[in-house]
Amino acid sequence: MSATQKPQRAFLAVTMMTMLAVAAIFIVYAVTLSTITGGTVTVNSVQGTIYYSETNSTSATWTDTLGSGGTLGVGQPWYARLNITSSGYSEAVTIAWTLYFSNGTAVSGATQSTSKTLSGSTEAVYASSNGNILTNKDWGAYTTSAGDYYLKAVISA
């Protein structure tokens, strides 16, 4: 290697290291300059209780248990509604209703999907396609054997 090549290589190496250092500084500044904090996000949840009745009527007695003491027969009609107890959520939702045996197994075919826009206050939503009482589902048609059953309603936006 000649005497002039060594200083040129050293100069080239120093220049490369300087450029890398300057590039690293710009990268750090670019990350620091791009940090942006957003505003507050408020998330509401929907709370409620499922109630049952042997009579599909707004004036009927709706309760969270049904048939205690053996008062409900196999296949006898009974209905459900979801009483929304929280306020503030006023958006379109889908409620997926499913009937279960007491052991947690879903009853085959015993489902209902409800599409409804919640009002933002407490309200009753019936297990029908639109949440109205007129076409409220008769869950008794799916209770073809003696035992305990329950409904689950999953609300999604």
GULUMKOL-968428 format. One record per residue (C-alpha): x, y, z. Coordinates in steps of 0.5 Angstrom, whole numbers, plus 500, padded with zeros to 3 digits. Layout:
SITE  c1  c2  c3
SITE   X   Y   Z
...
end
This chain:
SITE  c1  c2  c3
SITE 500 500 500
SITE 503 507 498
SITE 504 512 503
SITE 498 517 500
SITE 493 511 500
SITE 493 510 508
SITE 491 518 509
SITE 486 517 504
SITE 483 511 507
SITE 483 514 514
SITE 480 520 511
SITE 474 516 508
SITE 473 512 514
SITE 473 518 519
SITE 468 521 513
SITE 463 515 513
SITE 463 515 521
SITE 461 522 521
SITE 456 521 516
SITE 453 515 520
SITE 453 519 527
SITE 450 525 523
SITE 444 520 520
SITE 443 517 527
SITE 442 524 530
SITE 437 526 525
SITE 433 519 526
SITE 433 521 534
SITE 430 528 532
SITE 425 525 527
SITE 422 520 532
SITE 422 525 538
SITE 419 530 533
SITE 413 525 531
SITE 410 524 538
SITE 403 526 538
SITE 398 525 544
SITE 391 525 542
SITE 385 527 546
SITE 381 523 551
SITE 377 517 549
SITE 371 515 553
SITE 368 508 553
SITE 361 506 555
SITE 359 499 557
SITE 352 497 556
SITE 349 494 563
SITE 342 490 563
SITE 339 484 566
SITE 335 479 562
SITE 327 478 565
SITE 322 473 563
SITE 315 472 563
SITE 310 467 561
SITE 305 472 558
SITE 308 477 552
SITE 305 483 554
SITE 308 490 557
SITE 304 490 563
SITE 306 482 565
SITE 310 481 571
SITE 317 480 568
SITE 322 477 573
SITE 329 474 573
SITE 327 467 574
SITE 321 463 571
SITE 318 457 573
SITE 320 456 580
SITE 316 451 584
SITE 315 447 577
SITE 310 452 575
SITE 312 452 568
SITE 311 446 563
SITE 315 443 558
SITE 314 447 551
SITE 310 452 555
SITE 311 459 552
SITE 315 464 555
SITE 319 470 553
SITE 325 474 555
SITE 327 482 555
SITE 333 485 556
SITE 332 491 561
SITE 338 496 559
SITE 340 499 566
SITE 346 503 564
SITE 345 510 561
SITE 349 514 556
SITE 350 509 550
SITE 346 511 544
SITE 348 507 538
SITE 346 501 534
SITE 347 495 537
SITE 346 487 535
SITE 344 483 541
SITE 345 475 540
SITE 341 471 544
SITE 342 464 546
SITE 338 459 550
SITE 342 454 554
SITE 341 448 558
SITE 343 449 565
SITE 350 445 564
SITE 352 451 559
SITE 350 447 553
SITE 347 451 547
SITE 340 449 545
SITE 340 447 538
SITE 337 452 534
SITE 335 457 540
SITE 338 463 538
SITE 335 470 536
SITE 339 476 533
SITE 336 483 535
SITE 338 489 531
SITE 337 496 535
SITE 339 503 536
SITE 339 504 544
SITE 336 510 546
SITE 342 512 551
SITE 337 511 557
SITE 334 505 561
SITE 330 501 556
SITE 327 494 555
SITE 329 490 549
SITE 325 484 547
SITE 328 478 544
SITE 325 479 537
SITE 329 481 530
SITE 328 489 532
SITE 327 489 539
SITE 320 490 539
SITE 315 486 543
SITE 310 484 538
SITE 315 479 535
SITE 318 477 541
SITE 321 470 541
SITE 317 464 544
SITE 323 460 548
SITE 318 455 551
SITE 318 452 544
SITE 325 450 545
SITE 324 447 552
SITE 322 440 550
SITE 325 437 556
SITE 324 438 563
SITE 330 442 567
SITE 333 448 568
SITE 335 453 562
SITE 338 460 561
SITE 338 465 556
SITE 345 469 554
SITE 345 476 551
SITE 351 478 547
SITE 351 486 545
SITE 356 488 540
SITE 356 494 536
end
